[in-house]
Amino acid sequence: MVISKHASARMQSRSIPLDVVMKVLEYGRDVHYSEAELVVVGRHEIRAARKYGLDLSDCAGVHV
């Protein structure tokens, strides 16, 4: 995966590791906001993933 300079700077400033971004992109839900497409992990996704033995708690509230 290629991370843009802008995304890399934002990840660093927010202390979000690459593995968290990858999990959000893999397991998050798509949200369309204005003209943007976001992928987010919230309580529902965390709860649903737990049923399959996957811990997404470190992704809570992360928007990509």
C-alpha positions in Angstrom: 0.0 0.0 0.0 1.2 3.5 -0.8 0.7 6.2 1.8 0.8 9.8 0.6 3.0 12.3 2.3 -0.1 14.1 3.5 -1.5 10.9 5.0 1.8 10.0 6.6 2.1 13.4 8.2 -1.4 13.2 9.6 -0.7 9.7 10.9 2.4 10.9 12.7 0.7 14.0 14.1 -2.1 11.9 15.5 0.1 8.9 16.6 -1.9 6.5 14.5 0.2 3.5 13.4 0.1 2.0 10.0 -1.4 -1.3 11.2 -4.4 0.6 12.7 -5.0 2.3 9.4 -4.8 -1.0 7.6 -7.3 -2.6 10.0 -9.7 0.3 9.5 -9.5 0.0 5.8 -10.1 -3.8 6.0 -12.8 -4.0 8.6 -14.4 -0.5 8.8 -17.6 0.7 7.3 -17.9 3.1 4.4 -19.5 6.5 5.2 -20.2 9.1 2.6 -19.9 12.6 3.9 -20.4 15.6 1.6 -18.1 14.7 -1.3 -15.8 12.5 0.8 -15.7 8.8 1.4 -14.6 7.8 4.8 -13.9 4.4 6.3 -14.6 4.3 10.1 -14.5 1.9 13.0 -17.0 2.5 15.7 -18.6 0.5 18.5 -20.8 -1.5 16.2 -17.8 -2.7 14.2 -15.7 -3.4 17.3 -18.6 -5.5 18.8 -19.2 -7.4 15.6 -15.4 -8.2 15.1 -15.2 -9.5 18.7 -17.6 -12.4 17.7 -14.9 -13.5 15.3 -12.0 -13.2 17.8 -10.7 -9.9 16.2 -9.8 -7.0 18.5 -10.5 -3.7 16.8 -10.5 -1.6 20.1 -7.3 0.2 19.0 -9.2 1.4 15.9 -12.1 3.1 17.8 -12.9 6.5 16.4 -10.3 6.3 13.6 -11.5 7.8 10.3 -9.5 7.1 7.1 
